[in-house]
């Protein structure tokens, strides 16, 4: 008796709380929202199986792009010291179903497509269709039991291909059957979206995207598939490869679907199953298309990368670093893993890939002892055979990080001495600038400065004015005074060329270096007949 009384009191208390929350929602939300259940694998994993939209962690905003079952909102997520506002998909249900278990059973059991033995034979009939009318007749004469979503994909593909294949038809002839074809295309899309197989849904979206047809009609078809995909991401029934394929297809549909791709992070981060190397690389290729959820997806990609790092090849690591250059934020742990891979697999890394890796690390502003060790090992083995691009990248990397390494720079000087007559002027500037700023005299200094003097004498007027000033200032740092070129550098012709070529901020910087060169030579070199520049 007492137990029954307690149960009744609990039920009465739950009803009271439920009515109070409903009044709160009606009072604070003007668009008559129903209570919202968050059915998402990500949120379930975070322990948020059911949360009201008026909570502190979720700020729900109505979206016209969503259907009656799935809405788009924002969520505040904290990962350590990082707090981010992320777009989130929320599946909405009626108030009466909140206390039932039907919705939970529906979301936790992924749909399975029934087997179809006659699918291949039924779709083969479209191979014989040569006109749009043939497709209509085939659809009309087909047994209704064979009108499956997979059958609809084949029919849609053939219909769109025939509709826009021939350019010899006049505009009037095309416009006569425009409405009829649009209706059939819409019905086929509706048929495909009823499939319980996610693979069929992706095939249907691929069919719509690859054919160039009416933009408005194409957008309507794509939107229909997008709603189904979002619904399945919310339920957690799409695999990571299917989500990635859908994202790749949507990137080819224009910028209007970039916000939709941002919601795909839920399906990517929720599934704990490993993905293979090819899908990891595809995930990296999609990272620039994620905006507000880019960091979350990148952390998921980094976790999968660390698991499959041993299976990566040099071109894979180079590609990943190239993608990371385009992102606004990169985790240091991922760069550490990649540099460890470079150091361990240096013997199988080609020169082209290694140079690309160094270039990417330079733009990512990343330096650690592991990559420094790898670069020194590389120059000891391949330094003599390095090309001009490698020389530039090594010089630029050492200059940017103020890395004064004799092993690398002496190898660079050897390549410069060997190829100075044919070396590009930009590479000459990078090599000399590295030695000057790091105050390191090459071990073969006589040959080095002799080669540099030949380059300056023969190609003085081909250099950019600011690069030539940098080269002479670098010689000054190394106490090699460029007296033979003083008259050329302070001539009116060179100064006029500076004013014509350089921009305002470059010109000011170059003038300061000229004053430094003039003053330093006046103080340190007795053979210098200066100063040539007037005092301030």
Secondary structure as GFF3:
##gff-version 3
##sequence-region A 1 536
A	DSSP	alpha_helix	2	28	.	.	.	ID=ss1
A	DSSP	alpha_helix	41	45	.	.	.	ID=ss2
A	DSSP	beta_strand	58	60	.	.	.	ID=ss3
A	DSSP	beta_strand	70	79	.	.	.	ID=ss4
A	DSSP	beta_strand	82	91	.	.	.	ID=ss5
A	DSSP	three_ten_helix	95	97	.	.	.	ID=ss6
A	DSSP	alpha_helix	102	108	.	.	.	ID=ss7
A	DSSP	alpha_helix	119	123	.	.	.	ID=ss8
A	DSSP	three_ten_helix	124	128	.	.	.	ID=ss9
A	DSSP	alpha_helix	132	141	.	.	.	ID=ss10
A	DSSP	three_ten_helix	144	146	.	.	.	ID=ss11
A	DSSP	alpha_helix	149	163	.	.	.	ID=ss12
A	DSSP	alpha_helix	171	176	.	.	.	ID=ss13
A	DSSP	alpha_helix	178	193	.	.	.	ID=ss14
A	DSSP	alpha_helix	198	210	.	.	.	ID=ss15
A	DSSP	alpha_helix	215	235	.	.	.	ID=ss16
A	DSSP	alpha_helix	240	251	.	.	.	ID=ss17
A	DSSP	three_ten_helix	255	257	.	.	.	ID=ss18
A	DSSP	alpha_helix	258	262	.	.	.	ID=ss19
A	DSSP	alpha_helix	265	270	.	.	.	ID=ss20
A	DSSP	alpha_helix	277	286	.	.	.	ID=ss21
A	DSSP	three_ten_helix	287	289	.	.	.	ID=ss22
A	DSSP	alpha_helix	294	307	.	.	.	ID=ss23
A	DSSP	three_ten_helix	309	311	.	.	.	ID=ss24
A	DSSP	alpha_helix	314	324	.	.	.	ID=ss25
A	DSSP	alpha_helix	332	344	.	.	.	ID=ss26
A	DSSP	three_ten_helix	346	348	.	.	.	ID=ss27
A	DSSP	alpha_helix	351	363	.	.	.	ID=ss28
A	DSSP	alpha_helix	369	382	.	.	.	ID=ss29
A	DSSP	three_ten_helix	383	385	.	.	.	ID=ss30
A	DSSP	alpha_helix	388	400	.	.	.	ID=ss31
A	DSSP	alpha_helix	406	419	.	.	.	ID=ss32
A	DSSP	alpha_helix	425	437	.	.	.	ID=ss33
A	DSSP	alpha_helix	445	459	.	.	.	ID=ss34
A	DSSP	three_ten_helix	460	462	.	.	.	ID=ss35
A	DSSP	alpha_helix	465	477	.	.	.	ID=ss36
A	DSSP	three_ten_helix	483	485	.	.	.	ID=ss37
A	DSSP	alpha_helix	486	489	.	.	.	ID=ss38
A	DSSP	alpha_helix	492	501	.	.	.	ID=ss39
A	DSSP	alpha_helix	504	524	.	.	.	ID=ss40
###
